[in-house]
Amino acid sequence: MTTEHKDHDHHDHSSHDHDHDHDYDHDQGHEHSAGHSHIGHHHHHHGDREDVPFPRRRVLIAILLVAFAIATASLVQVRSGEATVVTRFGNPSRVLLQPGLAWRWPIPFESTIPVDLRLRTTSSGLQDVGTRDGLRIIVQAYVAWQVQPDAANVQRFMRAVQNQPDEAARQIRTFVGSALETTASAYDLSSLVNTDGSKVLINDFESRLREQIEKQLLTTYGVRVAQVGLERLTLPAVTLAATVDRMRAERETIAAERTAVGNRQAAEIRSAAERDGRIIQAEATVKAADIEAQSRVQAAAIYGKAYAQAPQLYNLLRSLDTLNTIINPGTKVILRTDAAPFRALVDGPPGLDRSK
């Protein structure tokens, strides 16, 4: 019994140990599962702790974006050919003239307005104006202008036309029309329309027109006048007829003056020629008389020598000279041939043997 009891006790102990081992294993398995669950739960909380910096990063990015937006809103670009007026609460505070980037306070503290500085051209349109001599002409002028590139004149342009170039051109057109009327009244029509180019004063007209508007445009609008010129100049029908009549009268006057000058010069030439002819003729007459006198002297000397040497030959030559003087090719003379001086024609030279 004792042995069985021991064996039984041993069996029970073994069973208890087995149960204990089973329970241990079960407990270990439970603890292992619980450990895994605890570890997983621990890792879950560790992941939550890593997500904590993300809101801070979002805030930092938002701050950077806001700062960038403010910096962008504070930058202004000044383009070439423009000036930028910076206004503070609507009032101009400064003018930026150098091309590039510049700083300003963001809206609504400061805003910018670009002002065009490029050269512009404005035409006056056709204007009916009067000249000094009471005639009417139709003229059209142009003005090349630009806003003066300095702070004072840019602000003056802003105040005058609210930075509206079309409005500035309209007002400049009015100024030019008034100046055309004033300038044209200082010139006669012949100084503007003439067939003689040396009498046309268009350049002087343009210079005076520029003087009329240049100072006024600068002081009123801050605008510099680069050039002023006449595009067109025409005449109304009445003025055209008067101009044609005037030009015809001028041409006739010029023709009469030139005819008179030609006649006067011709008379002077004829008078001079006649005077020179008379002088030459008188000189020739004097020379001829001298020559004739000398020839007579020489002839008398020759006749004297001939008479001294051959008196009969002398008489014959004198008779021939006398005949030559009184008879020409158309003369018919009937005379006695036995009388001198015709005897020489019949008898011949003295001492001539006629029997031969």
Rosetta blueprint (number, residue, H / E / L):
1 M L
2 T H
3 T H
4 E H
5 H H
6 K H
7 D H
8 H H
9 D H
10 H H
11 H H
12 D H
13 H H
14 S H
15 S H
16 H H
17 D H
18 H H
19 D H
20 H H
21 D H
22 H H
23 D H
24 Y H
25 D H
26 H H
27 D H
28 Q H
29 G H
30 H H
31 E H
32 H H
33 S H
34 A H
35 G H
36 H H
37 S H
38 H H
39 I H
40 G H
41 H H
42 H H
43 H H
44 H H
45 H H
46 H H
47 G H
48 D H
49 R H
50 E H
51 D L
52 V L
53 P H
54 F H
55 P H
56 R H
57 R H
58 R H
59 V H
60 L H
61 I H
62 A H
63 I H
64 L H
65 L H
66 V H
67 A H
68 F H
69 A H
70 I H
71 A H
72 T H
73 A H
74 S H
75 L E
76 V E
77 Q E
78 V E
79 R L
80 S L
81 G L
82 E E
83 A E
84 T E
85 V E
86 V E
87 T E
88 R E
89 F L
90 G L
91 N E
92 P E
93 S E
94 R E
95 V E
96 L E
97 L L
98 Q L
99 P L
100 G E
101 L E
102 A E
103 W E
104 R L
105 W L
106 P L
107 I L
108 P L
109 F L
110 E E
111 S E
112 T E
113 I E
114 P E
115 V E
116 D E
117 L L
118 R L
119 L L
120 R E
121 T E
122 T E
123 S E
124 S L
125 G L
126 L L
127 Q E
128 D E
129 V E
130 G E
131 T L
132 R L
133 D L
134 G L
135 L L
136 R E
137 I E
138 I E
139 V E
140 Q E
141 A E
142 Y E
143 V E
144 A E
145 W E
146 Q E
147 V E
148 Q L
149 P L
150 D L
151 A H
152 A H
153 N H
154 V H
155 Q H
156 R H
157 F H
158 M H
159 R H
160 A H
161 V H
162 Q L
163 N L
164 Q L
165 P H
166 D H
167 E H
168 A H
169 A H
170 R H
171 Q H
172 I H
173 R H
174 T H
175 F H
176 V H
177 G H
178 S H
179 A H
180 L H
181 E H
182 T H
183 T H
184 A H
185 S L
186 A L
187 Y L
188 D L
189 L H
190 S H
191 S H
192 L L
193 V L
194 N L
195 T L
196 D L
197 G H
198 S H
199 K H
200 V L
201 L L
202 I H
203 N H
204 D H
205 F H
206 E H
207 S H
208 R H
209 L H
210 R H
211 E H
212 Q H
213 I H
214 E H
215 K H
216 Q H
217 L H
218 L H
219 T H
220 T H
221 Y H
222 G L
223 V E
224 R E
225 V E
226 A E
227 Q E
228 V E
229 G E
230 L E
231 E E
232 R E
233 L E
234 T E
235 L L
236 P L
237 A H
238 V H
239 T H
240 L H
241 A H
242 A H
243 T H
244 V H
245 D H
246 R H
247 M H
248 R H
249 A H
250 E H
251 R H
252 E H
253 T H
254 I H
255 A H
256 A H
257 E H
258 R H
259 T H
260 A H
261 V H
262 G H
263 N H
264 R H
265 Q H
266 A H
267 A H
268 E H
269 I H
270 R H
271 S H
272 A H
273 A H
274 E H
275 R H
276 D H
277 G H
278 R H
279 I H
280 I H
281 Q H
282 A H
283 E H
284 A H
285 T H
286 V H
287 K H
288 A H
289 A H
290 D H
291 I H
292 E H
293 A H
294 Q H
295 S H
296 R H
297 V H
298 Q H
299 A H
300 A H
301 A H
302 I H
303 Y H
304 G H
305 K H
306 A H
307 Y H
308 A H
309 Q H
310 A L
311 P H
312 Q H
313 L H
314 Y H
315 N H
316 L H
317 L H
318 R H
319 S H
320 L H
321 D H
322 T H
323 L H
324 N H
325 T H
326 I H
327 I L
328 N L
329 P L
330 G L
331 T L
332 K L
333 V L
334 I L
335 L L
336 R L
337 T L
338 D L
339 A L
340 A L
341 P L
342 F L
343 R H
344 A H
345 L H
346 V H
347 D H
348 G L
349 P L
350 P L
351 G L
352 L L
353 D L
354 R L
355 S L
356 K L
